[in-house]
Amino acid sequence: MNKFLMLLTIVLVSGCARETLRGDMGYSTDRNMAAQTINPEAAEMDRGVISTHGAKINMGVERYLKDDGTVEEGRIVEDISN
């Protein structure tokens, strides 16, 4: 019985094996990383920090901190369908 189960397991597992692999196996990750890289030398470039208007940023942070999660009544976008 034990030999039969081992033989059955070998036969079932061998059905999942492939004889050959495609020539480009494993290169899709490299291609995806290359496609998503916009500027690989960006870290080496010496550029100044983009400045913002401090008062506007401060007002936005204050609005964020005061937000209690409630939604005002009414629609922001009006329906245009008839």
C-alpha positions, 0 to 999 in steps of 0.5 A: 500500500505504501509503495502504491501511494508513493508511485501515485504521488510521483505520477501526479507530481510528474504531470506538473513538470515541464520539460523546457522553459521559455527563453525569456523566463525571469526577464519580465520582472527586469522589463517591468522595473525598467519600464517603471524607472523614469530617471535612474540618475535622479538621485545623483542630480543636485537640485534645490528643494521645491519651496511652497507657500508656508501659510497655505500649507499651514491652513491645509494642515489645520483643516486636516486636523480639525476635520471630524469626518462629517459630510455637509449636506448637499451635492458638490457636483450637480446632476446634468442629466435631464 
